[in-house]
Amino acid sequence: MRNKIAEAEMPVLTKGGVVIACPVCGQDDGLTLIIDSDDFTETPSFMKCDDSHQWAEPRFPRRMGAEFLALVEKTRPESLDWSAISGGN
């Protein structure tokens, strides 16, 4: 698989019983996770809310996004929309 950058709308996420929310506006549902398919590090993931506030979320490491994308590509590839990515899939 070649390196891909993707965005995924996420359900409400919690870590240690604390809801992950936008630090500016407080939105906690439908946050967008920005995924790098080759980044399996513990570096914080980038997230953004509907108001386009973007931040690095230390409670959601990049490896989790990469693992999520790999799982969806294997189990439900039809659910992925690559039309926004130059060159498609």
GITA-V296840 format. One record per residue. N is the residue number from 1. RES is the residue in one small letter. PSI is psi as a letter, one per 20 degrees, with the letter a starting at -180 (NA if undefined). D_FIRST is the distance of its C-alpha to the first C-alpha in whole Angstrom. Layout:
n | res | psi | d_first
N | RES | PSI | D_FIRST
N | RES | PSI | D_FIRST
This chain:
n | res | psi | d_first
1 | m | p | 0
2 | r | q | 4
3 | n | p | 7
4 | k | q | 8
5 | i | p | 12
6 | a | r | 13
7 | e | p | 17
8 | a | p | 18
9 | e | p | 22
10 | m | q | 23
11 | p | r | 26
12 | v | p | 29
13 | l | q | 27
14 | t | q | 30
15 | k | o | 29
16 | g | k | 32
17 | g | j | 34
18 | v | p | 34
19 | v | p | 32
20 | i | p | 30
21 | a | q | 31
22 | c | p | 31
23 | p | i | 34
24 | v | g | 35
25 | c | i | 36
26 | g | j | 35
27 | q | p | 33
28 | d | i | 31
29 | d | q | 30
30 | g | k | 27
31 | l | q | 26
32 | t | p | 23
33 | l | p | 20
34 | i | p | 18
35 | i | p | 14
36 | d | o | 12
37 | s | h | 9
38 | d | j | 9
39 | d | n | 13
40 | f | k | 14
41 | t | r | 18
42 | e | j | 21
43 | t | q | 21
44 | p | q | 23
45 | s | q | 20
46 | f | p | 22
47 | m | q | 23
48 | k | q | 26
49 | c | a | 28
50 | d | h | 30
51 | d | j | 32
52 | s | j | 29
53 | h | p | 30
54 | q | q | 27
55 | w | r | 27
56 | a | p | 25
57 | e | o | 26
58 | p | i | 26
59 | r | i | 27
60 | f | n | 23
61 | p | q | 21
62 | r | h | 17
63 | r | h | 16
64 | m | h | 17
65 | g | g | 15
66 | a | g | 12
67 | e | g | 13
68 | f | g | 14
69 | l | g | 11
70 | a | g | 9
71 | l | g | 13
72 | v | h | 13
73 | e | h | 10
74 | k | h | 11
75 | t | h | 15
76 | r | l | 16
77 | p | h | 13
78 | e | i | 16
79 | s | i | 17
80 | l | p | 15
81 | d | o | 16
82 | w | j | 14
83 | s | h | 17
84 | a | i | 18
85 | i | p | 15
86 | s | p | 16
87 | g | i | 14
88 | g | b | 13
89 | n | NA | 10
